[in-house]
Amino acid sequence: MFRLNKLADYGLVVMEYVASQPEGHLHTARSVAEATHLPAPTVVKILKKLLDRGLLISHRGVKGGYMAARASSLISVAEVIEAIDGPLGLTECATAPGRCELEGRCRIETSIRVIGRLLHQTLRGISLSDLTALLNVTPTIPNPKNILTSISLSSGGVQ
């Protein structure tokens, strides 16, 4: 099964919450934890990673906190996942060349890299604001050997 790890999943929840608030609204780690129902230590860890990748801006002081660096419509799901987990890919050879002993001799290596690039492209095309909209998945089959999937918003906009 292919799935996000728990921290990346929570990272999407945290980032979507912060980015969906009115521009200029500052959030403390505690307020984010309360609003998202996530453990405060986990939220602190996620906020630091998002801040380090430039997805959040922090303001120090008594009235300080975090805010999104850009509008939620301008932040992709891929950016958030990569901020938490590092490069996206299905296998280690796709994200860290040279680490797999089968690299260069593997019959599926090329295809796995193509699939990884398509996954990355798809996730870059989905913004945080899209996550709260109703997404529709429509498989399209141009020919029996090439299956493509499009993801669209319920309003009909293709991502």
ABEGO torsion letter per residue (X at the ends): XBBBBAAAAAAAAAAAAAAABBBGBBBBAAAAAAAAGBBAAAAAAAAAAAAAAGABBBBBEAABEBBBABBAAABBAAAAAAAAAEBBBABAAAABBGABAABGABAAAAAAAAAAAAAAAAAAABBAAAAABBBBBBBBBABAABBBBBBBBAAGBBX
